[in-house]
């Protein structure tokens, strides 16, 4: 049985997020919280394939963009609920995930990563040129229509919506950490040949991991588009976005349930602070926050390869050892 002490961090994080709207109504703060939770959920979705199965994708924005466009087009072109668009996006993303999953059986390491980038760029070109339906490179404004069915929610409701998704995704990753399929995925990640020699269906597992990851990413893509209110193809299919998913996870702790959320908090807060700090600088320095942002990421990866969860585990172990020593001398 999974004990509560193992999930103290998650209880504090998600419990704190649930309490925030009760005491703070500042729109900027609530907006930041929604984005932290959505980024965390997106990174958790990436973690299913990249962290637990070792299938590192740099083109996961493909599935994000599919979900974003499915929801936006369902609203703007067909006047239907974005929830229907979410379902459609998941179905299409599963199909795309199956393709990428089968590629993972033939391509490994950087070659697999490059194939995922290729998919995102193909989708970007297709969407940008299909102007009659997708509005091309101009993007799609998503109209705000109040109501749960239309996902026209206020900031407080969006906090709880994003929180619900984050908790569900966290639960998926906890399941992977303690289930048979999770142990098998760990075997595939660490040594695929050895896992296959032991009778593990490595090819099937990789396809499942990538497909599930794609579906989870698509759901967040739909929610993000409805929350932001605009879908820009150059952004939703960008490599930068895919890298963001991976970096959040790596910084927080790849292959862990809580890591993506810790990474999301750090990166989002740091990004917001640096943007605000350097926003008023001259044109030649407007991008300097990106340099500082990148340098900070490199330092964290260099000095904490296990991520923030690894740092927390070491601190907890030292504290426990100190407590035992104090009791022994008492």
N, C-alpha and C positions, 0 to 999 in steps of 0.2 A: 504493500500500500504506500502511496506517495504521501509523505508527511508534510504538514504545513510549514515547518521550519525551512524546508528546501525552497519554498515559494514566498518567503518573507519579502524579498525584493519586489516580486510581482504584486503582492498584496498591498505593499506600501505605494507602489507606482500607480496601479490602477485604482486603488482606493482613494489616493490623493487626487487623481484626475476626476473621480466622481464627485468629490467634495468641492472642487474649485468653483464650479458654477453657482454653488450655494452661497459663496462668500465674495466672489469677484464677478462683476458684470462688465468689466472693461472689454470693449470689442476687440482691441488689439491683442490683449492677453488671451482671450478665448480663441481668437483666430490662430494664434501661435500654438495653443494647446491642440486644436483640431489638426493642424498640420503635423505636429509632433506625432500624434497618434496615427495619422494616415501614413506618414513616412515610416513609422515603426512597423505598421502592418505590411506595407509594401516590402520593406526589407526582410520581414519575417517570411513573406511569400518567396522572395528570392532565396532565402536561407534553406528552404526545403530542398531545392535542387543544388544550389551552390555550396551550402554548408553541410547538410546531412548526407547528400549523395555525392558530393565532390564534383558536380557538373557546373563549373564556373561559367556563367553566362554574362556576356557584356552587351547583350541585345535584348534584355528583358523588357525594355521599353516597348517592344513589339506588342506584347500582351497588354501592357498598360494602355497603349494607344488604341488597340482594338476595343478595349472596354470603354475608353473615353468616347471614341467615335460612335460605338454602338448605342450608347445612352443618348448622346447629343443628337444623332440622326433620327433616333426613334421619336424624340421630342419635336425637333424642328421640321422634319420631312413628313412624318406620319402622324403627328399630334397624339402620340401614345405615351404611356407612362415610361419613365426611364428605367423602372424595374424590369419591364419587358426587354429594354435595351441591354440591361445587365445580364439577363438570361441569354440573350442572343450573343453578347460578347463572350460569355463563358463558353458557349458551344463552339464559337469560332476559334477562341483561344485554345480550347482542348484540341481541336483539329490541328492548329499550328503547333501546339505543344507536342502532339504525336509525331509530326514531321521532324521537329528539332530533336525529340527523344530518340527517334530511329537514327538520326544523324549521329547522335552521341555514341551509338554502337559502332560506328565506322570512323569517327573523328574523335581524337582525344586531345586534352590539354589546350594549347593555344589554337589549334585548328578548329576545335569545337567552338571556342569563344569567338573566333572570326566568323564562323558560320552563323552564329546568332546575331552578330553585327550586320551581316549581309541581309538577313531577314528584315531587320528593322529598317535598313536603308531602302530595300525593295518596297516595303509598305509605305515609307515616306514618299518615295517617288510616285507610287500609284495614287496615293491620296492627293498629293499636290497637283497631279495632272487631271484628275477626275473632277474638274471644276463644276460641271453641271450638277453634281450630286453632293460633293463634299465641300464645295466652295474653294477648293484648291488651297494654295498657300496662304490665303487670307484668313483661314480658320473659320470656326463656327461659334457665334455668340449663342449661349444657352439661356433662353428666357427664364426669368424667375416667376414661378407660379406657386403661390403659397399652398402648402398641404403636404402631407406625408406621401401620398400617392405620386406626387410630382417631385418629391425631394426638395420642395421649396421650404426649407426649415430655417429657423433662427439660429444664432450662434450657440445658445445653450443646447438646443436639440441636436445640433451637429456635433457638439462635444460628446453627447451620449451615444450618438450613432457611431462615431469614430471609435469610441471606447468599446462599444459592443463588438465591433469588428476586430479590434486589437486583442480583446480577451479571447475571442473565438480562435484567432490565429495563434495566440499563445498556447491555447489548449491543444491545437494541432501539433505544435512542436513538442509539447510535453509528452503527448502520445508517442511521437517518434522517438523520444529519448528513452521510453520505457516499454516499447512494444517489440515484437519479434521483427516486424518489417524495419523498424528503426535500427535494430542491431545488425540486420542484414545490410542495410544501406551504409552503416558505418564500416562494415567489412568491405563493401564495394569501394568506398571512399579511400580506405587505407591501402588496400591491395586487391585490386579487381581480379587478378589472375588467381590468387590464393582463394578468394571467395568463390570463384567459379569452380575451382578444384574441389571445394567442400560441398559442391552441389547446389550452391545458391544461384538462382536465375538472375544473373547480374544484368543482362540486357533488358529483361522485363522490368526489373526494379528501377533502372535508370529512366526508362520511358514513363513509368508511373510517377516518379519523382518530378520529372520535368513537366509532365502534363498537369499534375496537381498544382505545382508552382505557378504554371501559366494561368490556370483557372482562378486561383486566389489573387494573382496580380490583376487580372481583368476586372474582378469585382471592385478593387480599389480604384482602378482607372475610371470606371463609371461614376463612383462616388466623388472622386476628385473633380471630374468635369462638371458635375452638377453643383458642387460646392464653389468652385472657382468661377463658373459661369462663362467659360470660354475655352475652346479647344484649338490650340495652335499646333499644326502638324510638325513643324520644325522642333517643337519642344517635346511633345508626347512620344515621338519616335526617336529622340536624340540619344546618342551614345552617352552624353553627359548624365542623362537621367538614369540610364542603366548603371553607370559607374556609381551614382549616388546610392542606389540600392545596395550595391556591393560594399561600398565604403562604410555605410551605416552599420552593416553587419560585421565587417572586419574590425572596425573600431570598437564596437560593443562586445564582440565575442562570437566569432563564426562557429556555427554548429551548436549554439546554445539557444534556449528558448527566450531568455531575457535579453540577450546581447543586442538584437536589432533595435529594441526600444531604448536601451541605454545609449547606443550609438546615435539614434535619432534625436534624443534630447541634446546630446553634446553638439552634434553637427548643426542642428537647427538653431540652437541658442548662439553658438559661435558665429554662424553665418549672419544671423540677424544683427548681432552686435557689430560685426565688422562692416556690414553694409551701412549701418547707421553711423559708425565712426568715420568712415571714409566717403560718405555720400556728398559732403560739401567740398571735397578737394577738386583741384583743377582737372581738366579733361585728361591730361596725361597720366593722372594717378587714380582715375576712377576704378580701374581694375586691380588696384594694389591689394584690396582685401582678398582677392582670389589667391594671390601669391602667399599671403600670410595664412590663409585657410589651408592651402596645400602643404605649406611647411609644417603647420600644426599637425596635420594628418600624418605626415611622414614621421614626425617625432613620436607620436603615439604608437604607430605601427612598429617603429624601431625599438622603443623601450618597453613596450607592452604587447608583444606578439600575440598573446592570448586575449587581448582586448580588455575592456573595462571589467568584464566578469572575472577574468583571470586575476586582475588586481584585487578585486573584492574578495576572491577566494583566498589569496595569499594573506591579505589583512585579517580575514576571519580566522585563518589557521594560526597566525601569530598571536592574535588575541586569545584564542583558545589555549595555546601553549603557555602563554603568560598567566592565564587564569589557573591552569593546572599547577604551574610552578608556585604560584602564590599560595594555593591551598596546601601544597606539599610542605612549604616552609612554615605554615601557620601552626 
